[in-house]
Amino acid sequence: MSISDPIKLLYEALNLKITIDLENGDSLTGNLVDLDDHMNVFLEDAVIINDKGTKIVKSVFVKGSEINFFILPPALKFVPFLQKKK
């Protein structure tokens, strides 16, 4: 089975700071240290922002089914597989 382009792009973001918007309205920003092909992700040195305030955590696991969208670093637009699609 082939890995989809969104998953490939997430793998390119490993060890970079990303932001995740969740289904429940929370958002998380942290360093992406692991992920799988189901978009389950593991962040370190993360900040969780919700209606209760801001919380800093050493690490957090997020199920892919809880994620609305990712905000990735702008430099990822230069990854080779995206350049080939132009």
C-alpha positions in Angstrom: 0.0 0.0 0.0 1.3 3.5 -0.9 1.5 6.3 1.6 -0.7 9.3 0.8 0.8 12.7 0.2 -0.6 14.2 3.5 1.1 11.4 5.5 4.4 11.9 3.5 4.2 15.6 4.4 3.7 14.8 8.1 6.8 12.5 8.0 8.7 15.5 6.5 7.7 17.5 9.6 9.3 15.1 12.1 11.3 17.0 14.7 9.7 20.3 13.7 7.3 22.4 15.6 3.7 22.0 14.4 0.2 23.0 15.5 -2.8 20.7 15.7 -6.4 21.8 15.9 -8.6 19.2 17.5 -12.3 18.2 17.1 -13.0 19.4 20.7 -11.8 22.9 20.0 -8.4 22.6 21.7 -5.2 23.3 19.9 -1.7 22.0 20.5 1.7 23.2 19.5 4.8 21.1 20.0 7.6 19.2 18.4 6.5 16.3 16.3 8.5 13.3 17.4 6.5 10.4 16.1 3.5 9.5 13.9 1.9 6.6 12.1 0.0 6.1 8.9 -3.3 6.7 10.8 -2.2 10.3 11.6 -1.8 9.4 15.3 0.9 11.8 16.5 3.2 12.2 19.5 4.4 15.7 20.5 7.0 16.8 23.0 7.4 20.1 24.7 3.8 20.9 23.9 1.4 23.7 24.7 -2.3 22.9 25.0 -4.7 25.8 24.5 -8.4 25.5 25.3 -11.2 27.5 26.9 -9.8 26.7 30.3 -6.5 28.4 29.5 -3.0 27.3 28.5 -1.1 24.2 29.8 2.5 23.1 29.1 3.1 19.4 29.0 6.3 17.4 28.4 4.6 15.0 25.9 1.2 14.2 24.5 -0.3 11.6 22.2 -3.1 12.6 19.9 -5.3 10.1 18.0 -5.7 10.9 14.3 -9.5 10.6 14.6 -9.4 13.6 17.0 -7.6 15.9 14.6 -9.3 18.6 12.5 -6.2 19.9 10.8 -2.4 20.5 11.1 -0.5 23.7 10.7 2.9 22.9 9.4 6.1 25.0 9.0 6.1 27.0 5.7 9.5 25.6 4.7 7.8 22.3 4.0 6.5 23.6 0.7 10.0 23.0 -0.6 10.0 19.2 0.1 11.1 17.3 -3.0 7.9 15.3 -3.6 5.8 18.5 -3.6 8.2 20.1 -6.1 7.7 17.2 -8.5 3.9 17.9 -8.6 4.3 21.4 -10.0 
